């Protein structure tokens, strides 16, 4: 399997369905930890921490990455962060956690459907990248 950096550099933003669209439609299995009418959250298949959850909006609405955000996306962007907090509590991450949003090739984004990584369960380091 290619490294995340290689995958990000090879990824091409387009309007085709992504792996996340297939997960939302239940065409690809995932370990769901939270779901409502707006978002889906599942365990990352290549975890970078003991707890590594990916949180995605169910409707992409042109929001392939944070750099594509428009004012109309404010509600869902805030909701993604709120859900991250809810899941962190559900996962027992009282001592802290990290939220990551990768954007573009140099930000190591490999799936062009905005998503939030919730990482926890270990001491994080700084700088992160």
C-alpha positions as a printed NumPy array, in Angstrom:
array([[  0.   ,   0.   ,   0.   ],
       [  1.269,   3.47 ,  -0.852],
       [  2.166,   5.85 ,   1.927],
       [ -0.323,   8.556,   2.806],
       [  1.986,  11.127,   1.199],
       [  2.154,   9.118,  -2.037],
       [ -1.616,   8.595,  -1.999],
       [ -2.191,  12.324,  -1.473],
       [  0.144,  13.275,  -4.302],
       [ -1.577,  10.775,  -6.614],
       [ -5.143,  11.79 ,  -5.678],
       [ -6.987,  13.845,  -8.254],
       [ -9.88 ,  16.052,  -7.133],
       [-12.986,  15.411,  -9.242],
       [-16.727,  14.944,  -8.924],
       [-16.605,  11.146,  -9.08 ],
       [-17.815,   9.177,  -6.057],
       [-15.101,   8.69 ,  -3.444],
       [-14.484,   5.785,  -1.1  ],
       [-16.407,   7.829,   1.496],
       [-19.476,   7.98 ,  -0.776],
       [-19.332,   4.182,  -0.963],
       [-19.032,   3.934,   2.831],
       [-22.041,   6.249,   3.26 ],
       [-24.07 ,   4.02 ,   0.9  ],
       [-22.893,   0.927,   2.848],
       [-21.257,  -0.447,  -0.318],
       [-17.981,  -0.721,   1.61 ],
       [-18.054,  -1.957,   5.213],
       [-16.85 ,   0.248,   8.047],
       [-16.923,   0.25 ,  11.818],
       [-19.421,   3.032,  12.469],
       [-19.164,   4.809,  15.832],
       [-21.672,   7.62 ,  15.167],
       [-24.318,   8.313,  12.57 ],
       [-27.167,  10.747,  12.197],
       [-28.906,  12.452,   9.275],
       [-25.93 ,  14.796,   8.64 ],
       [-22.721,  12.887,   9.354],
       [-21.138,   9.468,   9.528],
       [-18.146,   8.601,  11.722],
       [-16.138,   5.405,  11.507],
       [-12.825,   3.935,  12.631],
       [ -9.898,   4.603,  10.288],
       [ -8.585,   1.429,   8.629],
       [ -4.999,   2.677,   9.034],
       [ -5.071,   4.184,  12.539],
       [ -2.39 ,   6.672,  13.53 ],
       [ -3.375,   6.558,  17.219],
       [ -5.185,   4.086,  19.496],
       [ -8.358,   6.021,  18.705],
       [ -8.553,   7.252,  15.101],
       [-11.987,   8.102,  13.776],
       [-12.938,   9.732,  10.483],
       [-15.974,  12.027,  10.505],
       [-17.608,  12.931,   7.195],
       [-20.67 ,  14.847,   6.057],
       [-23.168,  12.604,   4.279],
       [-23.689,  15.251,   1.587],
       [-20.516,  16.602,   0.002],
       [-22.221,  19.698,  -1.529],
       [-19.03 ,  20.78 ,  -3.326],
       [-17.044,  20.577,  -0.098],
       [-14.207,  18.387,  -1.326],
       [-11.763,  20.082,   1.042],
       [-11.593,  22.926,   3.533],
       [-10.131,  25.266,   0.894],
       [-13.389,  24.835,  -1.056],
       [-15.562,  25.985,   1.854],
       [-18.104,  28.704,   1.208],
       [-20.362,  30.574,   3.589],
       [-23.126,  28.033,   2.914],
       [-20.904,  25.353,   4.503],
       [-20.54 ,  27.074,   7.875],
       [-23.235,  24.982,   9.561],
       [-21.855,  21.591,   8.5  ],
       [-18.258,  22.601,   9.292],
       [-19.256,  23.579,  12.819],
       [-21.33 ,  20.434,  13.167],
       [-18.386,  18.224,  12.171],
       [-16.346,  19.735,  15.026],
       [-19.226,  19.405,  17.485],
       [-19.662,  15.735,  16.557],
       [-15.908,  15.235,  17.033],
       [-16.325,  16.481,  20.62 ],
       [-19.31 ,  14.174,  21.194],
       [-17.388,  11.168,  19.878],
       [-14.279,  12.063,  21.898],
       [-16.398,  11.935,  25.053],
       [-18.04 ,   8.688,  23.919],
       [-14.548,   7.204,  23.332],
       [-13.294,   8.255,  26.77 ],
       [-10.786,  10.829,  25.557],
       [-11.143,  13.072,  28.618],
       [ -7.383,  13.766,  28.724],
       [ -7.393,  15.305,  25.263],
       [ -7.476,  14.577,  21.567],
       [ -6.408,  16.056,  18.253],
       [ -8.532,  17.129,  15.295],
       [ -6.934,  17.085,  11.833],
       [ -8.308,  18.295,   8.506],
       [ -5.925,  17.632,   5.625],
       [ -6.352,  19.93 ,   2.62 ],
       [ -4.783,  19.517,  -0.801],
       [ -1.728,  17.552,  -1.903],
       [  0.745,  19.321,   0.389],
       [ -1.702,  18.939,   3.277],
       [ -1.688,  15.168,   2.589],
       [ -5.352,  14.975,   1.544],
       [ -5.941,  11.666,  -0.227],
       [ -9.775,  11.622,  -0.373],
       [-11.516,  14.669,  -1.833],
       [-14.574,  14.627,   0.401],
       [-13.99 ,  16.836,   3.432],
       [-13.338,  14.82 ,   6.541],
       [-12.169,  15.316,  10.089],
       [ -9.726,  12.954,  11.765],
       [-10.239,  12.511,  15.51 ],
       [ -7.055,  11.141,  17.098],
       [ -6.545,  10.219,  20.73 ],
       [ -5.56 ,   7.627,  23.261],
       [ -1.887,   8.601,  23.337],
       [  0.299,  11.64 ,  23.937],
       [  0.404,  13.804,  20.816],
       [  3.6  ,  15.599,  19.796],
       [  4.33 ,  19.07 ,  18.464],
       [  4.973,  20.025,  15.761],
       [  2.511,  17.57 ,  14.249],
       [  3.791,  17.222,  10.697]])
